[in-house]
């Protein structure tokens, strides 16, 4: 029975990263149904409750060492782990785990990583020194591939796949869950959808423009035109705080979903929206897989890379946000979505296939080979 240790940004109440973890687990379990999983988490108990798997403290070096000694494979989970925009600690932490795993002779897989932004010369030297020693690298976009090459990563070959969340089957998310949450927060779209619901998934950012005021004014105009505006937090409580700040700047009424949700609940909420306006990457990915029209607001290259892979036009950057452009794009997005539906569905299906490749490549490094088999998640 092979054992797999997964390291990533887990246990921080970030629903995007939880969605990534679920995508990784789904992909690997589909191919190795008897594998056992352990996750390095900031909140082990919560991770165990959410995913029904074993989790341990990501900050305890002794625990990490013991888990690495007994695992058959270390998976560095998807997301932007190798970046130094938020400081040097992320790269030092994750590369430290990789270096320890290789010291212990364990195979290491980078699973659909999004690389960067990486700006500091020391970060680039560390990546070159350590990442060249791993056994498999898959990245979620071409630019991440190019970035690794520019840092001097020449082995192993870098495979471009896609974000693990894109492999999730949308039928696993029950629409009734989102409908119940709508009822809880008094969100009431009409049966014929003449009163439509627009979700906004925002994050705090040091923008070059007063984006809080811009978003508030744009949301007011949407409410005046008959839409119901709902702020959808992808990270608790940070996104609730910035959402409330925008709502407080509004004149018209809006709804802030101001409690903690699981990634399954958020996915179900998004599946019940009419339009998703997202600054959080996985709010856009979940909208795409749930076939919900969406308008991206970019603050990071990962947003632009996903939009590019979907074959869509450029996202509005938060530093260039303006009320007129944003409102116009939101009002036009449903028509554009319908007109481009065949193209978007084809792009999404191709990305789904690419997302599944990461798991297919990763399982070759497990010592205990098993026949490929199906796995169906036991959803609650």
N, C-alpha and C positions, 0 to 999 in steps of 0.2 A: 504494500500500500504506500504509494509515494506521498511525501509531505512537501508542501509548498509554503514558503514564508513570503509574505507580501509587505513591501515597504512603500509608503507614500504619505500624502498629506491627509491622514485619516484621523477621525475623532475630534475634529475642530468645528463640527456643526456646519460644515460647508457642503451643501447638498449637491453641488456639482461634482466634488470629489467622491461623495458617497455614490453618485450615479456611475462614475468611472469604476469604482471598486466593484459595484454590482455587475457592470459589463465585463470586467476581468474574470470575476468568479463564474459568471454564466458561460463565458467562452472556454475557460479551462475545464469546468465541470462537464461540459458537453463532450469533451474529448477524453477526459480522464475522470469518470464518474466516481471512482472510489478514492480519489486523492483527498488528503486532509489538508486543511488550510489554517494558517495562523497569520494574523495581521498585527503589525506594529501600529499602535493607536495611542492618541492623546487621551482618549476616554475608553479604555478597554471594555468596561462593562456595557457602555452604550453601544459600542460597535458589535459586541456579542449579541445584544438584544436585537439590533437592527438586522443583522445578517445571519444569525444563527450559527456562527463559527467562533472559534477560539481567537481571542485577542490578548495582547500583552502590552506592557508599558513601553512606549517608544523612547522614553528618556532614560531607562535603566540599562546602563552599559552591560552589566552582568547578565541581565535577562536577554539582551540582544545577542551576546556571545553564546549563551547556552542554546538559544533558538537556532542560530546559524550552524552550530556544531551538529545538530541533529536533523537539519532540513536536507532535502534532496535538491532543492532549487530555490534561489532567491529571485523574486520578481520585483523589480522596481516599477511600481504601478504608474499608470498613465497620469498625465497632468504636467504642469510646468515645474518640475522639481529642480531642474538645473537652470536657475536664473539668479541674478544678483541685484535686481532692481529693488527688492525689499531688504537688501543687506546681504552680507557674505555668509550668514549662518546656514542658509538653505543648501548651498553647494557644499559647504564643509560637512554638514550633517549627512547628506545622502551619499556623497562620495566616500565619506568615512565608513559607512556601512558596506559599500561596495568593496573597498579596500580590505576590510576585515573578512568579508566573505571569500575573497580571492586568497587571502592569507591562509584560510582554513581549507582551501581547495574546493570550494563550492561553485557550481555553475551559476552564472548571473545573467539574467535577461532584463533588458530595458524594454518595457511593454508599452508601445504606442506613446512614447514620450513627446511632449512639446518642448522644444529647446529654446531657452532665452526668454527675454533679452539677457545677454551676458556682455557686460561692458568692461569689467576690470581685467587687466592682463594676468593677475594671479589666478583668477577664476578660469581663464582660458588655459593656462598652463596646467592647472590641476585636472581639468577635464581631459586634456591630451594625455597626461600621465596615467590616469586611472581608467578612463573609459576605453582606452585601447586594450585593456586587459579583460573586458567582459566577453561573454560567449555569444550573445545575440543582441542586436539593437534593432528595434522597430520604432519608427517615429510617426507622428500623426499627420505630417504635411511635408511638402518638398523643401520649404524654407528651413525646417528643423534639420533635414538631411544636409542641406548646404551649410548651415551653421556648424554642424559637427565637423564637416570636412574642413571648413575654414579654421577650426581650432586645432587641426592636425590629427583628427580621429580617422585612421586608415584601416583599422581592423577591429572587430569583424565587419563584414559588409553591412551597410545601413539600409534596412528595408523600409520603404514608405508604405504605411498602412493607413489607419484612420483611428479617430478617437474611439475607445472601447464602448462608450455609451451608445454609439451608432449601431451596435450589434444587438441592442436590447429589443426584444419583441414588445411593441406597444400594447398588445392584447393583455400583457401581464398587469397593466395598470387599470384598475377598475374605475370606470367613469362615475359610478355611484358614490365613490369616496369623495371625489371633488364636488359633486352635487350636494352632498351632506355638509361639506365645509362652506359652500356658497350659502346654504340655508343658515348655518351657524352665524355667519357674518352679515346676514340680511342682504346678500347679493341676489338680485332677482331678475335675470333676463326673461323676457317674454317668450312664450312657447314658440312663436313664429320667428324669434330672434330679431324682432324689429328693434328691441332695446338690447344692444350688443355690449359685451364686456371686453374691455381692453386691459390686459395685464401689463404691468411695468415692473421689470426686475432690474433694479438699480443698485449701484455700489458707490461708496464714498470715494472721491478722487480729487486730487489737486488739479483742477482743470484751469485752462487759461481764460475761460469765459465763466460767467455766473450761471452754471448749468442748473443749479437748483431753481433759480427764478425762471429760467427758460423752460424747464420741464413743468413747473407749476403753471405757468401761463399756457403752455401747450395743452396740458391736461384740462385746464379750465375750459378751453375752447372745445375740446372733445366732449366734455360733459354738456356744454351748451348745445351741442349738435345731437344730443340724445344718447351718447355712450355712457356706460358706467365704468369708472376707472378704479382698478384694484391694484394695489402695490403688493408684489409677490416676493417675499424674502428668500433668497437662495442661501444666505448665511445668517444664522441667528447668533446674537441679536444685532450684529452690525448693520445688516440691511434694513432691519426694522427701524433703527434710529434714523438713517438717512431718508427712508421712506416717509417717516413721520415729519421730518423737517420739510420735505417737499409738500406734503399734504397740508402742513400748517401755513405754507405760503400760498395755497390755493384759496380762491374765493368760493368755488363750487364744492359740493360734497364729494368725498372719495372714500375708499375703504383701504385700510392697511391691515393685512393679515399679520397680526402682531403676536403670534405665538409660535412655538417651535413645531416644525413638521418633519416627518420623515421624507426621504427622497421619493418614496412611492406616493405619498400624499401630494407632494408638490407636482409630480408628474401628472397625477389625476386632475389637479387644479388646472394645470396648463392645458390638458386635453379638453377641458370644458370652456376655455376661452374662445373668443372670436378672433382676437389679434393679440400677439405677444410683442411687446417692445422690450428688447433685452440688451443690457450692458453686461450681463453675466453670460459667459459662453454657453453653459449647459442649459440655461433657459431657452436659448436659441436651438440647441441640439434637440432638446425634448420637444419643442414646438415642431421642429422638422419631422421627427419620427411620429408625432401625433397628428401630422397633417394640418397644423395650425399656421395661418399666415403670420409672418414675423418681420419686424423692423429692427435691424441691429444698430446699436450705438457702440462704436469701438473706443476702447481705451488702451488696448494691448494688441500686438500683432496677431495673437492667436484668434481674435475675432475676425480680422481681415483674412487670415488664412482659411478659416472655415467657410466664410462667405465666398471666397474665391473657389474653393473646392466644390461648393454647391452651384457654381456657375452663375452667381448673382452679381449685381452691380456693387459698386463700392459702398461700404458702410459709412454712415456719418461719424466723423471722429468727435469725441466729446470736447476736444479743444476748438472745434469749428462748429459747434452746435448752435443752431439758431431756430427760433420758434417757427417761422414760416416754412422752412424746409422740412422740419420734423413733422409738423401737422400735415403738410402736403403728402409726405411719404406714408404716413399712417393711413390717411384717407384713401390713398391709391393702392395700398398693399394688397387688399383682398382681390381687387380686379386683376392686378398683375400676377398674383398667386394663381388665380384660376387660369389665366391665359398661358402661364408658364408651367402649368401642372405636369404635363408629360415630361418636359425637360427636368424639372425639379425631382420628380419621382425616379427618373432614370439615374440622376446624379446621386440620389439618396441610396438607391439599391446598389450602385457601384461602391459607395462608401461603406455600406453594410458588409459587402463582400471583403473589402479591404480591412475593415475592423476585425473580421473573423480570422484573417491571416495571422495576426499576432499570436493568437492562441495556438494555431496550427504549427507555427514555427517554434513556439516556446516548449511544447510538450516533448519535442525530440530530445530535450536535455534532461528529461527525467530518467532516473536509473531504472525504475520499475515500469517497463512498457506494458500497456494494457490495450486491448482492442478498442477501437473507437466505438463510442456508443452514445446514445442520446441521453439527455438529462432534462428533466422538467422541474422547474423550481416549484417548491411547495409554498404557494402564496397564501398569505393570511388576509 
